[in-house]
Amino acid sequence: MTAAQNVPVLLVTVLTGVLALALTGCTTSGAGAPTGTASSVAADTEPAENPGGVHALTFNTDTAVVQTDGSWFVTNPDGTQLHVNPDGSWAATGSDIGTITVNADGSWRWTGSPEGGVIDVSRDRSWTWIGGINKGSMRVKTDGTYDNPGGGGTPVLPAKPGTPTPASAPGAATPKTPINPAIPVEK
C-alpha cells in the first residue's frame, strides 16, 4: 500500500508528542505527505530487551495523514518519511537512516542502517547481515549458531529499529514491533 492510493484522506493535527522508532526496511512513496513545522515527538515504547540495542528516530512533525483504511504517514522537514499500513506493517526511509521495513509478523529488513549493510531478521529470529560491521556475510540461525562469520569470530548483534508511536487519530493502525534477532552463541 502506498500513500498515493485513491482513498479519502483525513488530515489529523498532532498537538504534542514525540515519535521515536526502531528502524527496519520498508519503502514508502510519501506522495503528497505534508511537512510538519511544529515540534512533535513521541517516546519509544519498545523496551531495550535486544542486547544489540534499539535504534530510535525522532520525527519532528505536527501532522499525520490518516486514510480511511487506518494507514497513515508523516514526513519530517528533512524528508524522512514513515508510512504505516492497515495491518501494522510499516516503513521508514530517509538519507540518515536508509530504508527500514517491518512486516505485519514483526520480521524486518534494514537497508543502509547506520551500522552499514543490509540486515534481515525473520519471524523465527534468524537473521542475515551482509556488509556493515560484520565485514562480510553473516547468517545466524534461530538457536544462535552461525555461518560465515565475515572477518572471523562471533558476529556482532545488530541494533533493531524502535517501534513508532501510533498516530493519535481514531482508527489509525498501530505499528508492529520488530522482532529481536537471535543472540549469536560461541561455537
VENDA-V874725 format. One record per residue. RES is the residue in one letter. PSI is psi in whole degrees, 0 to 359 (* if undefined). OMEGA is omega in whole degrees, -180 to 180 (NA if undefined). NEAR is the number of other ideal C-beta (glycine too) atoms within 12 Angstrom. Layout:
# VENDA-V874725
RES/PSI/OMEGA/NEAR
RES/PSI/OMEGA/NEAR
This chain:
# VENDA-V874725
M/140/178/27
T/165/179/21
A/348/-175/32
A/13/179/18
Q/157/173/21
N/77/-180/13
V/137/176/20
P/142/-175/12
V/136/175/24
L/123/179/21
L/124/-178/21
V/129/178/27
T/127/177/22
V/118/-175/31
L/313/178/16
T/169/177/17
G/166/179/30
V/135/178/22
L/112/178/43
A/143/-179/28
L/151/172/47
A/138/-171/46
L/135/170/47
T/181/-165/51
G/79/169/35
C/156/175/41
T/158/178/29
T/146/179/36
S/325/-180/18
G/11/-177/28
A/128/177/17
G/7/-179/22
A/135/180/33
P/155/176/28
T/124/-179/22
G/157/178/32
T/332/180/14
A/157/179/19
S/125/179/19
S/112/-176/29
V/139/-180/25
A/142/-176/32
A/145/177/20
D/125/-179/30
T/1/-178/22
E/120/176/33
P/151/-177/15
A/52/-180/18
E/350/178/16
N/114/-180/28
P/338/177/17
G/350/179/31
G/172/177/25
V/128/-180/29
H/117/-178/33
A/148/177/31
L/133/180/41
T/128/175/30
F/133/174/41
N/95/-179/28
T/154/178/40
D/4/-180/27
T/148/170/33
A/135/178/43
V/119/-179/39
V/125/179/33
Q/164/-177/32
T/338/178/19
D/1/179/21
G/347/178/27
S/156/-179/38
W/162/179/46
F/156/175/50
V/154/177/51
T/127/175/33
N/160/175/35
P/332/179/21
D/0/178/18
G/353/177/22
T/133/-174/34
Q/149/174/42
L/131/177/53
H/127/178/44
V/127/-179/42
N/164/-179/32
P/329/-179/24
D/4/179/20
G/350/175/28
S/153/-176/35
W/164/178/50
A/144/174/43
A/141/-180/51
T/143/179/37
G/162/-176/32
S/330/-179/14
D/341/-175/19
I/349/-174/36
G/218/-179/32
T/127/178/32
I/133/177/49
T/126/176/38
V/126/-180/45
N/167/-178/27
A/336/179/24
D/3/179/19
G/350/176/30
S/156/-174/31
W/161/176/47
R/137/177/39
W/114/178/46
T/126/180/31
G/37/178/27
S/162/177/40
P/336/178/24
E/358/176/28
G/162/175/22
G/197/180/29
V/126/-179/28
I/128/175/49
D/125/177/35
V/124/-178/42
S/167/180/24
R/327/-179/21
D/7/178/19
R/355/175/26
S/156/-177/27
W/158/173/42
T/150/176/31
W/114/-180/40
I/123/-177/26
G/194/179/24
G/204/-173/28
I/346/175/23
N/352/175/34
K/56/178/20
G/213/180/23
S/125/-179/23
M/132/176/37
R/121/179/27
V/128/-179/37
K/170/-179/23
T/323/-178/21
D/1/178/14
G/350/176/24
T/156/-174/20
Y/159/178/32
D/155/173/20
N/69/-176/20
P/37/175/22
G/246/-179/26
G/7/-179/16
G/158/178/13
G/184/-180/17
T/135/179/19
P/152/176/38
V/129/179/30
L/128/-179/30
P/150/168/46
A/147/177/35
K/161/177/44
P/149/174/51
G/165/179/39
T/128/178/40
P/146/173/50
T/134/-179/36
P/153/173/31
A/149/-176/36
S/355/-178/23
A/142/176/27
P/137/178/13
G/356/179/20
A/136/179/30
A/146/177/30
T/125/-179/26
P/140/178/48
K/150/177/33
T/130/177/34
P/142/179/50
I/143/174/33
N/135/176/36
P/150/177/44
A/143/180/31
I/125/179/25
P/141/178/31
V/145/178/15
E/141/178/11
K/*/NA/15
